Amino acid sequence: MSSASSVDSAEGIRENATEAYVLISVVESLSGRIALLASDRESGASEILDEVIAILREAVAAGVPMLPVARAVCRAQPTMASVWNAALEVLAPGGGERLETFAQRVTRGADAAVRVGSAFFLDEVERPLRVVTLSFSRSVASLLEAIATRRDVRVSCSESRPALEGRRLASRLGSAGIAVTAFSDAALGHALASADAVLVGADAVAPDWFLNKSGTRMLAAAAAQQGIPVYVVATRDKFVGHGVAARLVLREGAPKDIWESPPAGVTVRNPYFEPTPLELVASLITDMGVIGASLAAEVCEAVSRDQPPDLIEQL
């Protein structure tokens, strides 16, 4: 072998080794981020989606196989519809470009939903708007802050045990100058006596139900019984058809977060999420406008129309 050939061969080996090292480093970075994503019990759906998009972008830029990464993020946060939708976008032909389009639509959608919701609740600015909510939703917080710039807003929320996301919401709204009354989870129903509306976020919207923090269904049912409208803030990325809806997993937390050492014979469960029938909902506040709950199925169908069943099966 000539000396020139030896040099070329050695250079090729170094280049391959460098590429392999970079790929291994990227995979390790992605694995670490996905592990943190899976352990996140406090962030809202919008915040979770921000991190998922960042992870998928890193994988696309590094040229790693996308299917394992897409599967991993869906398993890390299996309740979040927008995570599944993002994964399906990046797996489709032209996945990198489709992911960017999806991310831009999500950003515009969040702003649009706030504009839509603000206009909807500014019909009676001469009197305070009294809202009951629970858990933490960035969409709900942003909407209430926007309304508060033009109308007096008073919010009642629960702690949302065991992770206490409700306290986070109360702190944020209080810092924005909004009057907040915090209740224990069990006592939140007392706030309905003087409420104008229940306003909650959503981790997913299916044709017949939506997913949110446990406790939402009881709150919505109690509100409906008292004639108080329930509104759900959900951008288009939260809507899913039957194919994805059937694969969403209702996560449960560690029993020790509820009761660390229960006595013999006592079983402890810690479900984080639950479905609430859309029949309990007056309207959904979306980036497409305020729509009646009965129209949710049409939006779900429109979203699922662009998602090949074979891709859903792969996830």
C-alpha positions, 0 to 999 in steps of 0.5 A: 500500500502506498503512503498516500493510500495509508494516509487516506485510509487513516483519515477515513478511519478518523472521520468515521470514528468522529462521526460515530463519537458524535452520534453516540454523544447525541444519542446519550443526550437524547436519552437523558432528555427523554428520561427527564421528560418521562419524570416530569409530573408538574409541567403543563401540556404546552411546556411538555410539547416545547421540550418534545419539539426540541428533542425531535429537532435535535434528532433530526439535525443529528440524522439519527433514526427517527422512529426510536426517538418518536416512540420514546417521546410518546412512551415518556408522555403517553397521555399528551396528544400533542406529543403523539401529533408531533411524533407523527409529523416527524415520521411522515415524508419530509419529517424535518420540514413538517416538524417545523411547520407543526412547531410554527403552527403551535406557536401561532395557535397559542397566541390565537387561542388567547385572542379568541378567548379574550374576545369571548370573555370581554362581553361584560367588562363592567363586572368581575369575571369569576373563574374556577380552575384546577391544576396548571395550564399555561394556556389557561394562565395566559388567557386569564392574564390577557383578560385581566388587562381589560377586565377584573378577574377573580380566580378560584383554584385547587392545590392539585395534589400530590404535585401541587401544580395548582399552587404554581398557577395561583402564584403566577396569577397572583404575581400578575395582579389577579385575585386568587383564592386557593382551595384544597382539592376536595373543597374546590366545589365551594367556589362554584357558588359564585362562579361565572365559569369553569375554565380548564386546559386539556392534554388531549381532545378526542371525539367524545371526551377530553383529558385533563388532571384528575378531579376535572370530571367531578368539577365539570359535573358539579358545574353542569349540575349548577348551570355553570358553563365549562370551557376547555382551552385547547389548540389544534395540536391537542385534538386526536382521532380515534386511532391516536385516542385509543393509544393514549395512556392514563398515567398513574404516579407512585402510590407513595406520593399519596401515602408513603407507608399505608397499613396492611390491607390498604391499596393506594392509587395515584391517577394523574389524568382522567377523561371528561365527557364533552357533553359536560362542556359548553364550548372549546376555546381554540385557535380556530375560534370558540366551537361547541363541544359537539363540533370537536369530533369534526376537528378530530377527524380533520386532524386524523385525516393527515395521519396515515394509520400505518404510522400510528401503528408504528408508534 
